[in-house]
Amino acid sequence: MERIKCTLQYDGTFFSGFQVQPDQRTVQGDIEAALRRMHRNQLVRITASGRTDTGVHALGQVFHYDTDLELTEEKWKKALNSLLPDDIYITDVEKVSNDFHARFNVKIKEYRYKLLNQKKPDIFHRHHYWHIYQDLDVEKMRQAGEYLIGTHDFTSFCSTKTEVQGDKIRTIYNVEILQDDPVLTVSVQGSGFLYNMVRIITGTLVEVGQGKVSPDEVKAILEGKDRTLAGLTAPPQGLYLWQVVYQE
């Protein structure tokens, strides 16, 4: 048996998230259907670096699977892409050791959230940006982001629908606001994330940019450990799983 690591991108618009669900179209479901065809109707389960929700996209999602087929990395990539729909694309295939794990070996994960900050909506990108028509104070958003860097209890930035039973302590390595008018990109890099964490961070930073919340208040929101203190949950379509970095 060989273990295969794949990096992929997908447009999440017409998927009910990544993880397999009954009677729903999912990214995992489409990939496993392609693998089943290659393995003569044998089920091959994939393990991903993490889930993404309905409408969320990825440029650097990673998964692994085990197989007894003997193909080169390039043939794996070509075969899978020939069987996958147009909104999923395998960008890289690598044969790895059997102790590699797409989820447990993650060192850094980066999400990016894209905001279209202009008066008029862009209907052709409505599935890929969150349209904010009010002016945003980007410098104040950057100041607020600084308070989130480090190891903290992120209860205030976690959905109440989370399945996490233990502590909600996570480490954020960097928060950046990238500006390329009219698009603002919130980049968050961390060791791991809670349910809706990046979307709640983004919603809170937008409220800072709108002047509804001061940058200093983000520190109190974090320390309050109460979801009701933070801003709204940004809609899914602006969120991208950008890249996953693994331990050596």
C-alpha positions as a Markdown table, in Angstrom:
| # | Residue | x | y | z |
|---|---|---|---|---|
| 1 | Met | 0.0 | 0.0 | 0.0 |
| 2 | Glu | 1.1 | 3.5 | -0.8 |
| 3 | Arg | 0.1 | 6.7 | 0.9 |
| 4 | Ile | -0.8 | 9.6 | -1.5 |
| 5 | Lys | -0.9 | 13.3 | -0.5 |
| 6 | Cys | -2.9 | 15.6 | -2.8 |
| 7 | Thr | -3.2 | 19.4 | -2.8 |
| 8 | Leu | -6.3 | 20.7 | -4.4 |
| 9 | Gln | -8.4 | 23.8 | -5.0 |
| 10 | Tyr | -12.1 | 24.1 | -5.3 |
| 11 | Asp | -14.9 | 26.6 | -5.8 |
| 12 | Gly | -17.2 | 25.8 | -2.9 |
| 13 | Thr | -20.3 | 27.6 | -4.3 |
| 14 | Phe | -22.2 | 24.5 | -5.2 |
| 15 | Phe | -21.0 | 22.2 | -2.5 |
| 16 | Ser | -22.6 | 21.5 | 0.9 |
| 17 | Gly | -19.1 | 21.8 | 2.4 |
| 18 | Phe | -16.2 | 19.4 | 2.3 |
| 19 | Gln | -17.2 | 16.5 | 4.4 |
| 20 | Val | -19.4 | 13.7 | 3.1 |
| 21 | Gln | -23.1 | 14.2 | 4.0 |
| 22 | Pro | -26.1 | 12.0 | 3.0 |
| 23 | Asp | -27.9 | 13.1 | -0.1 |
| 24 | Gln | -25.7 | 16.2 | -0.5 |
| 25 | Arg | -23.0 | 17.1 | -3.0 |
| 26 | Thr | -19.7 | 17.5 | -1.1 |
| 27 | Val | -16.1 | 17.9 | -2.1 |
| 28 | Gln | -15.1 | 14.7 | -0.3 |
| 29 | Gly | -18.0 | 12.9 | -2.0 |
| 30 | Asp | -16.9 | 13.9 | -5.5 |
| 31 | Ile | -13.2 | 13.0 | -4.8 |
| 32 | Glu | -14.1 | 9.6 | -3.3 |
| 33 | Ala | -16.4 | 8.9 | -6.3 |
| 34 | Ala | -13.5 | 9.5 | -8.6 |
| 35 | Leu | -11.2 | 7.2 | -6.5 |
| 36 | Arg | -13.9 | 4.5 | -6.5 |
| 37 | Arg | -14.0 | 4.5 | -10.3 |
| 38 | Met | -10.2 | 4.1 | -10.4 |
| 39 | His | -10.3 | 1.3 | -7.8 |
| 40 | Arg | -13.0 | -0.8 | -9.6 |
| 41 | Asn | -15.8 | 0.3 | -7.3 |
| 42 | Gln | -13.8 | -0.2 | -4.1 |
| 43 | Leu | -14.4 | 2.6 | -1.5 |
| 44 | Val | -11.3 | 4.6 | -0.8 |
| 45 | Arg | -11.6 | 7.1 | 2.1 |
| 46 | Ile | -9.7 | 10.3 | 2.1 |
| 47 | Thr | -8.5 | 12.3 | 5.1 |
| 48 | Ala | -8.3 | 16.1 | 4.8 |
| 49 | Ser | -6.4 | 18.7 | 6.7 |
| 50 | Gly | -9.8 | 20.0 | 7.9 |
| 51 | Arg | -13.4 | 20.7 | 6.8 |
| 52 | Thr | -14.8 | 23.7 | 5.0 |
| 53 | Asp | -18.4 | 24.7 | 5.2 |
| 54 | Thr | -21.0 | 25.2 | 2.5 |
| 55 | Gly | -19.9 | 28.0 | 0.1 |
| 56 | Val | -16.3 | 28.1 | 1.4 |
| 57 | His | -13.5 | 27.8 | -1.2 |
| 58 | Ala | -9.9 | 26.4 | -1.1 |
| 59 | Leu | -6.7 | 27.1 | -2.9 |
| 60 | Gly | -4.5 | 24.8 | -0.8 |
| 61 | Gln | -6.6 | 22.1 | 0.8 |
| 62 | Val | -4.7 | 18.9 | 1.4 |
| 63 | Phe | -5.9 | 15.3 | 1.8 |
| 64 | His | -4.3 | 11.8 | 1.8 |
| 65 | Tyr | -5.5 | 8.3 | 1.0 |
| 66 | Asp | -4.0 | 4.8 | 0.9 |
| 67 | Thr | -4.0 | 2.8 | -2.3 |
| 68 | Asp | -2.7 | -0.5 | -3.8 |
| 69 | Leu | -2.6 | 1.0 | -7.3 |
| 70 | Glu | 0.8 | 1.6 | -8.7 |
| 71 | Leu | 0.8 | 4.9 | -10.6 |
| 72 | Thr | 3.3 | 7.7 | -10.9 |
| 73 | Glu | 2.5 | 11.0 | -9.2 |
| 74 | Glu | 1.8 | 12.6 | -12.6 |
| 75 | Lys | -0.5 | 9.8 | -13.7 |
| 76 | Trp | -2.4 | 10.1 | -10.4 |
| 77 | Lys | -2.9 | 13.8 | -11.0 |
| 78 | Lys | -4.0 | 13.4 | -14.6 |
| 79 | Ala | -6.3 | 10.5 | -13.8 |
| 80 | Leu | -8.1 | 12.2 | -10.9 |
| 81 | Asn | -8.5 | 15.5 | -12.7 |
| 82 | Ser | -10.0 | 13.7 | -15.7 |
| 83 | Leu | -12.7 | 12.3 | -13.4 |
| 84 | Leu | -13.4 | 15.3 | -11.2 |
| 85 | Pro | -15.9 | 18.1 | -12.0 |
| 86 | Asp | -14.8 | 21.5 | -13.2 |
| 87 | Asp | -15.0 | 23.1 | -9.8 |
| 88 | Ile | -12.4 | 20.8 | -8.2 |
| 89 | Tyr | -8.7 | 20.7 | -9.4 |
| 90 | Ile | -5.8 | 18.7 | -8.1 |
| 91 | Thr | -2.8 | 20.9 | -8.2 |
| 92 | Asp | -0.1 | 18.6 | -6.8 |
| 93 | Val | 0.3 | 14.8 | -6.0 |
| 94 | Glu | 3.1 | 13.4 | -3.8 |
| 95 | Lys | 3.9 | 10.0 | -2.5 |
| 96 | Val | 4.5 | 10.2 | 1.2 |
| 97 | Ser | 5.5 | 7.9 | 4.1 |
| 98 | Asn | 2.8 | 6.0 | 5.9 |
| 99 | Asp | 3.2 | 8.1 | 9.0 |
| 100 | Phe | 2.1 | 11.3 | 7.2 |
| 101 | His | -1.3 | 12.5 | 8.3 |
| 102 | Ala | -3.1 | 15.3 | 6.5 |
| 103 | Arg | -4.8 | 16.5 | 9.6 |
| 104 | Phe | -2.5 | 15.7 | 12.6 |
| 105 | Asn | 0.8 | 16.8 | 10.9 |
| 106 | Val | -0.4 | 20.3 | 10.2 |
| 107 | Lys | 2.0 | 23.0 | 11.5 |
| 108 | Ile | 0.4 | 26.2 | 10.1 |
| 109 | Lys | -2.9 | 26.7 | 8.3 |
| 110 | Glu | -3.7 | 30.0 | 6.6 |
| 111 | Tyr | -7.2 | 31.2 | 5.7 |
| 112 | Arg | -7.9 | 34.3 | 3.7 |
| 113 | Tyr | -11.2 | 36.2 | 3.7 |
| 114 | Lys | -11.9 | 38.5 | 0.7 |
| 115 | Leu | -14.0 | 41.7 | 1.0 |
| 116 | Leu | -15.2 | 43.8 | -1.9 |
| 117 | Asn | -15.1 | 47.3 | -0.5 |
| 118 | Gln | -16.9 | 49.6 | -2.9 |
| 119 | Lys | -20.3 | 51.2 | -3.3 |
| 120 | Lys | -21.6 | 49.1 | -6.2 |
| 121 | Pro | -22.0 | 45.3 | -5.9 |
| 122 | Asp | -20.2 | 43.1 | -8.4 |
| 123 | Ile | -22.8 | 40.4 | -9.3 |
| 124 | Phe | -20.2 | 38.3 | -11.2 |
| 125 | His | -18.2 | 37.9 | -8.0 |
| 126 | Arg | -21.1 | 37.6 | -5.5 |
| 127 | His | -20.1 | 34.0 | -4.8 |
| 128 | His | -16.4 | 34.9 | -4.0 |
| 129 | Tyr | -16.4 | 38.1 | -2.0 |
| 130 | Trp | -18.4 | 39.7 | 0.8 |
| 131 | His | -19.6 | 43.1 | -0.5 |
| 132 | Ile | -19.1 | 45.9 | 2.1 |
| 133 | Tyr | -20.4 | 49.2 | 0.6 |
| 134 | Gln | -19.4 | 51.4 | 3.6 |
| 135 | Asp | -15.9 | 52.9 | 3.8 |
| 136 | Leu | -13.6 | 50.8 | 6.1 |
| 137 | Asp | -10.7 | 52.2 | 8.2 |
| 138 | Val | -8.0 | 49.7 | 7.3 |
| 139 | Glu | -5.5 | 51.0 | 9.8 |
| 140 | Lys | -7.9 | 50.5 | 12.7 |
| 141 | Met | -8.6 | 47.0 | 11.4 |
| 142 | Arg | -4.9 | 46.2 | 11.5 |
| 143 | Gln | -4.5 | 47.6 | 15.0 |
| 144 | Ala | -7.4 | 45.3 | 16.1 |
| 145 | Gly | -5.9 | 42.3 | 14.5 |
| 146 | Glu | -2.7 | 42.7 | 16.6 |
| 147 | Tyr | -4.6 | 41.8 | 19.7 |
| 148 | Leu | -5.5 | 38.4 | 18.3 |
| 149 | Ile | -1.9 | 37.3 | 17.7 |
| 150 | Gly | -0.6 | 34.8 | 20.2 |
| 151 | Thr | -2.0 | 31.9 | 22.2 |
| 152 | His | -5.5 | 32.7 | 23.6 |
| 153 | Asp | -8.8 | 31.3 | 24.6 |
| 154 | Phe | -10.9 | 32.1 | 21.5 |
| 155 | Thr | -14.3 | 31.2 | 22.9 |
| 156 | Ser | -15.6 | 34.7 | 21.8 |
| 157 | Phe | -14.6 | 33.8 | 18.3 |
| 158 | Cys | -16.1 | 30.4 | 18.1 |
| 159 | Ser | -19.6 | 29.4 | 16.9 |
| 160 | Thr | -22.0 | 28.2 | 19.7 |
| 161 | Lys | -22.7 | 25.3 | 17.3 |
| 162 | Thr | -19.1 | 23.9 | 17.8 |
| 163 | Glu | -18.6 | 20.3 | 18.5 |
| 164 | Val | -15.4 | 21.0 | 20.5 |
| 165 | Gln | -15.8 | 19.8 | 24.1 |
| 166 | Gly | -12.5 | 20.8 | 25.6 |
| 167 | Asp | -10.7 | 24.1 | 25.8 |
| 168 | Lys | -10.8 | 26.6 | 23.0 |
| 169 | Ile | -7.2 | 27.7 | 23.2 |
| 170 | Arg | -5.6 | 28.2 | 19.9 |
| 171 | Thr | -2.4 | 30.0 | 18.6 |
| 172 | Ile | -2.6 | 32.7 | 15.9 |
| 173 | Tyr | 0.8 | 33.5 | 14.3 |
| 174 | Asn | -0.2 | 36.4 | 12.2 |
| 175 | Val | -3.2 | 38.6 | 11.2 |
| 176 | Glu | -2.7 | 40.8 | 8.1 |
| 177 | Ile | -5.1 | 43.1 | 6.2 |
| 178 | Leu | -3.9 | 43.1 | 2.6 |
| 179 | Gln | -5.2 | 46.0 | 0.5 |
| 180 | Asp | -5.6 | 45.9 | -3.3 |
| 181 | Asp | -8.5 | 48.3 | -3.9 |
| 182 | Pro | -11.3 | 47.6 | -4.0 |
| 183 | Val | -10.5 | 44.2 | -2.5 |
| 184 | Leu | -9.4 | 43.8 | 1.1 |
| 185 | Thr | -8.1 | 40.4 | 2.2 |
| 186 | Val | -8.0 | 39.4 | 5.8 |
| 187 | Ser | -5.2 | 36.8 | 6.2 |
| 188 | Val | -5.1 | 34.7 | 9.4 |
| 189 | Gln | -2.3 | 32.1 | 10.1 |
| 190 | Gly | -2.6 | 29.7 | 13.0 |
| 191 | Ser | -1.9 | 26.3 | 14.3 |
| 192 | Gly | -5.6 | 25.4 | 14.1 |
| 193 | Phe | -9.0 | 27.0 | 14.1 |
| 194 | Leu | -12.4 | 26.7 | 15.8 |
| 195 | Tyr | -15.7 | 26.4 | 14.1 |
| 196 | Asn | -16.4 | 29.7 | 12.2 |
| 197 | Met | -13.4 | 31.3 | 13.9 |
| 198 | Val | -12.0 | 33.1 | 10.9 |
| 199 | Arg | -15.5 | 34.3 | 9.8 |
| 200 | Ile | -16.2 | 35.7 | 13.3 |
| 201 | Ile | -12.7 | 37.4 | 13.4 |
| 202 | Thr | -13.5 | 38.9 | 10.0 |
| 203 | Gly | -16.9 | 40.1 | 11.0 |
| 204 | Thr | -15.5 | 41.7 | 14.1 |
| 205 | Leu | -12.7 | 43.4 | 12.2 |
| 206 | Val | -15.2 | 44.8 | 9.7 |
| 207 | Glu | -17.2 | 46.3 | 12.6 |
| 208 | Val | -13.9 | 47.9 | 13.7 |
| 209 | Gly | -13.4 | 49.3 | 10.2 |
| 210 | Gln | -16.9 | 50.7 | 10.3 |
| 211 | Gly | -16.3 | 52.4 | 13.6 |
| 212 | Lys | -18.8 | 50.3 | 15.5 |
| 213 | Val | -16.0 | 48.8 | 17.7 |
| 214 | Ser | -12.7 | 50.4 | 18.7 |
| 215 | Pro | -9.5 | 48.4 | 18.1 |
| 216 | Asp | -8.9 | 48.3 | 21.9 |
| 217 | Glu | -12.2 | 46.7 | 22.5 |
| 218 | Val | -11.1 | 43.5 | 20.6 |
| 219 | Lys | -8.8 | 42.8 | 23.6 |
| 220 | Ala | -11.8 | 42.9 | 26.0 |
| 221 | Ile | -13.8 | 40.8 | 23.6 |
| 222 | Leu | -11.1 | 38.1 | 23.6 |
| 223 | Glu | -10.8 | 38.2 | 27.3 |
| 224 | Gly | -14.5 | 38.0 | 27.8 |
| 225 | Lys | -14.8 | 34.5 | 26.4 |
| 226 | Asp | -18.3 | 35.1 | 25.3 |
| 227 | Arg | -19.5 | 34.7 | 21.7 |
| 228 | Thr | -22.1 | 37.5 | 22.1 |
| 229 | Leu | -19.3 | 40.0 | 22.6 |
| 230 | Ala | -17.8 | 39.5 | 19.2 |
| 231 | Gly | -19.1 | 40.7 | 15.8 |
| 232 | Leu | -21.3 | 38.9 | 13.3 |
| 233 | Thr | -20.2 | 35.8 | 11.5 |
| 234 | Ala | -19.1 | 36.9 | 8.0 |
| 235 | Pro | -20.9 | 35.0 | 5.2 |
| 236 | Pro | -19.1 | 31.9 | 3.8 |
| 237 | Gln | -18.5 | 33.0 | 0.2 |
| 238 | Gly | -15.5 | 35.2 | 1.0 |
| 239 | Leu | -13.5 | 32.6 | 2.9 |
| 240 | Tyr | -10.7 | 30.6 | 1.3 |
| 241 | Leu | -8.5 | 27.8 | 2.8 |
| 242 | Trp | -5.3 | 29.3 | 1.4 |
| 243 | Gln | -2.5 | 27.0 | 2.3 |
| 244 | Val | -1.5 | 24.2 | 4.7 |
| 245 | Val | 2.1 | 23.9 | 5.9 |
| 246 | Tyr | 3.3 | 20.6 | 7.4 |
| 247 | Gln | 6.0 | 19.7 | 9.9 |
| 248 | Glu | 9.3 | 18.6 | 8.3 |
